[in-house]
Amino acid sequence: MPLVEISIEALERRAERGGLAGIPTKSEAGQRLNEADALAMLRCDDLALLGALADRARQRRWGRDAYYNVNIHINYTNWCNKFCSFCAFQRRPGDDGAYCLTPEQIHDQLKAANPEATEVHMVAGVWPALPYEYYLDICRAAKAARPDILVKAFTMVEVDQIVKTARKPLEEVLADLKEAGLDSMPGGGAEVFSERVRQELYPKKMGSERWIELARGIHHFGFKTNCTMLYGMTETLEERVDHLSQLRALQDETGGFQAYIPLAFHPANTELEHLPFPSAAERLRAVAVGRLFLDNVPHVKAYWVMLGLAVAQTALTMGADDLDGTVTQERIYHDAGAETPQALSREEIHHLIREADRVPVERDTLYRERRRFDEARSSRVGIPTAPSQPLAV
């Protein structure tokens, strides 16, 4: 019998052997897990048990629904002055491969893109010489090309630079961006909330206090965001727990996070390429712990671009309820060695979801349901990575 179907008493007995005593009972009762629980889960070798507990928590909230959207990624520039050790995307003007899209180019790309897309996701490097009006203009260009599309743009690191460039208070900048067409923000750029790791790997990037300050102001203004953690660099498990705890505390305060997205670090083509890519087990554990510990964040996303298709599909049975979307032309993680496709079709996403015994539900950026696909399973379509193959966990 699958672990998700056995009694909580039996799960508790297994948990005692795996160092998770009390966690099944607390989770099933809706009691908040503490930081010691989170650390125990990150150290737990019983991945099947951890996944079962996370899947039960997911089922209680979302049943068999698995979300996705039809979206387009535009990384508008790779010019960046942060020089993060973990980044393979960054360039300076004049470097080989350096680029900065004009608003007109963004307009034309969207005009030619998938007509079914409901979201454009725009994030990029940080270059202080870009004028304030540029950020407004690329939002306007997106809306001019596709008036019906939702614009999700700018990580907290980009927002920090936009505010500095504008020399205006955050609230005024957000009002300008909203008027220009911005609908929500992705919320990335947090990496991991460890000052030690920041000083070691990305000292030019803002610290955790500024990230949280910006997120708080953005949520109070009315924008929804996601939250992330980039793991698999040099952070300790304790530092991962502290990061998750700070996200949960801010969500208690603002309620502005829609989804949590654990991001596996791709070391290829970076200064940290000597580090191993997180194993399938570590990637799945990050998803499950996110579901169980972040009890106040509604959605947990299995971002297939970073996880790989097989792992992302398995994550739908271990706490995740969202696969992100069709994506189209993501560059940041592919420059760092991601071997996943540049895009998936709606049919390929449906196949992945149904193979995990879930029901595909198309959403928009703000998690408003657009279409459900409850019909019987369609015939197999060509998926670049065969999800049915055993995982090396």
PyMOL commands that set and color helices and strands:
alter all, ss='L'
color gray80, all
select helices_A, chain A and resi 3-5+8-18+23-28+35-43+47-62+103-112+132-145+156-166+170-180+195-201+208-221+237-254+280-293+304-307+309-315+332-335+346-355
alter helices_A, ss='H'
color red, helices_A
select strands_A, chain A and resi 65-69+71-74+119-122+150-153+182-184+225-231+257-264+299-300+322-325+359-363+369-372
alter strands_A, ss='S'
color yellow, strands_A
deselect
rebuild
show_as cartoon
